[in-house]
Amino acid sequence: MKLSPYLVFNGQCEEAFKFYETCMGGKIEGLFTYASSPAAGMVPPECGSKVMHARLSLEGQVLMACDSPPDHYKEPTGFSVSLEMKDPADAERIFNALAENGKVQMPLQKTFWSASFGMVVDRFGIPWMINCEQPA
């Protein structure tokens, strides 16, 4: 079994995934719009360029997403996407990138369980937790 988070965006899925690909060093393996799908005739024309399904590979893990249908978007609540990092410099770089035009909920800092931990909601409204392992 594999657990893969699936995010829902309010029309910015493609922009967000291109940002995550650059920021985290992942690779977009698929990005399909409503217009390029068999459902093209069943969605309003303004939805054609929106993402029906996207897949981003990150070091053997997968993050998937789509754009919400019109008038159905709900702001994400009750979860965070957690990134477990080994290198404090990578943790800081990714945290700072996610924080740009976002909202820092807890600055990246040393905790009793980690070399650094921080929480941020990125500019796309997705909540993240960055956790960097304690050195052995």
C-alpha positions as CSV (number, residue, x, y, z in Angstrom):
1,M,0.0,0.0,0.0
2,K,1.2,3.5,-0.8
3,L,-0.2,6.7,0.7
4,S,-0.3,9.7,-1.7
5,P,-1.8,13.1,-0.8
6,Y,-4.2,14.5,-3.3
7,L,-4.6,18.3,-3.2
8,V,-7.4,20.4,-4.6
9,F,-6.7,23.9,-5.9
10,N,-8.9,26.9,-6.8
11,G,-7.7,27.2,-10.3
12,Q,-3.9,27.3,-9.6
13,C,-3.0,23.6,-9.8
14,E,-0.7,24.0,-12.8
15,E,1.1,27.0,-11.4
16,A,1.5,25.3,-8.0
17,F,2.8,22.1,-9.4
18,K,5.4,23.9,-11.6
19,F,6.4,25.8,-8.4
20,Y,6.7,22.6,-6.3
21,E,8.6,20.9,-9.1
22,T,11.2,23.7,-9.1
23,C,11.2,24.3,-5.3
24,M,11.4,20.7,-4.2
25,G,13.3,19.2,-7.1
26,G,10.5,16.9,-8.2
27,K,9.2,16.0,-11.6
28,I,5.8,16.5,-13.0
29,E,4.9,13.1,-14.5
30,G,1.4,14.1,-15.7
31,L,-0.7,17.2,-16.0
32,F,-4.0,16.8,-17.7
33,T,-6.6,19.5,-18.4
34,Y,-10.3,19.1,-18.6
35,A,-10.1,20.1,-22.3
36,S,-7.7,17.3,-23.0
37,S,-9.8,14.6,-21.3
38,P,-12.8,12.6,-22.4
39,A,-14.9,14.9,-20.1
40,A,-14.1,17.9,-22.3
41,G,-17.7,18.2,-23.5
42,M,-19.2,17.9,-20.0
43,V,-17.4,20.9,-18.4
44,P,-18.0,24.6,-19.0
45,P,-15.6,26.2,-21.5
46,E,-13.9,28.3,-18.8
47,C,-12.8,25.0,-17.1
48,G,-11.1,23.6,-20.2
49,S,-7.6,24.9,-19.2
50,K,-8.0,23.9,-15.6
51,V,-6.2,20.7,-14.3
52,M,-8.3,17.6,-14.0
53,H,-5.4,15.5,-12.7
54,A,-1.7,16.2,-12.0
55,R,1.0,13.9,-10.6
56,L,4.4,15.1,-9.2
57,S,7.1,12.6,-8.2
58,L,9.4,13.6,-5.3
59,E,12.2,11.2,-4.4
60,G,10.0,8.1,-4.9
61,Q,6.9,9.7,-3.4
62,V,3.9,11.0,-5.2
63,L,1.8,14.2,-4.8
64,M,-1.3,14.4,-6.8
65,A,-3.8,17.2,-7.4
66,C,-6.5,18.9,-9.4
67,D,-8.4,22.1,-9.8
68,S,-11.8,22.2,-8.1
69,P,-14.9,22.4,-10.3
70,P,-16.3,25.9,-10.4
71,D,-18.1,27.0,-7.2
72,H,-17.0,23.8,-5.3
73,Y,-13.6,24.9,-3.9
74,K,-13.2,24.7,-0.1
75,E,-10.1,26.1,1.6
76,P,-7.9,23.2,2.9
77,T,-8.3,22.6,6.6
78,G,-7.5,19.8,9.1
79,F,-4.3,18.6,7.5
80,S,-0.8,19.5,6.5
81,V,1.5,18.0,3.9
82,S,4.6,17.0,5.9
83,L,8.1,17.0,4.3
84,E,10.7,15.0,6.2
85,M,14.2,16.4,5.4
86,K,17.7,15.1,6.2
87,D,19.6,18.3,5.4
88,P,18.9,21.5,7.4
89,A,20.0,23.6,4.4
90,D,17.4,21.9,2.2
91,A,14.7,22.3,4.9
92,E,15.5,26.0,5.2
93,R,15.5,26.5,1.4
94,I,12.2,24.8,0.8
95,F,10.6,26.4,3.9
96,N,11.6,29.9,2.7
97,A,10.3,29.1,-0.9
98,L,7.0,27.9,0.5
99,A,6.7,30.9,2.8
100,E,7.2,33.5,0.0
101,N,3.8,35.2,-0.4
102,G,2.4,32.6,2.0
103,K,1.8,32.7,5.8
104,V,4.3,31.4,8.3
105,Q,2.4,29.7,11.1
106,M,5.6,28.6,13.0
107,P,9.0,29.8,12.0
108,L,11.6,27.1,11.2
109,Q,13.4,26.3,14.4
110,K,15.0,23.6,16.5
111,T,12.6,21.5,18.6
112,F,13.1,18.7,21.1
113,W,12.3,16.2,18.3
114,S,14.1,17.8,15.3
115,A,17.0,19.8,14.1
116,S,14.4,22.2,12.6
117,F,10.7,22.3,12.3
118,G,8.3,24.9,10.8
119,M,4.8,25.3,9.6
120,V,3.7,27.4,6.6
121,V,0.7,27.9,4.4
122,D,2.0,28.5,0.9
123,R,0.6,31.1,-1.6
124,F,-1.7,28.5,-3.0
125,G,-3.4,27.9,0.4
126,I,-1.7,24.5,1.0
127,P,-0.5,23.9,4.6
128,W,3.0,22.4,5.0
129,M,5.1,21.1,7.9
130,I,8.8,20.9,7.3
131,N,10.7,18.6,9.7
132,C,14.4,18.1,9.6
133,E,15.8,15.0,11.4
134,Q,18.1,15.3,14.4
135,P,21.7,14.3,13.4
136,A,22.6,10.8,14.5
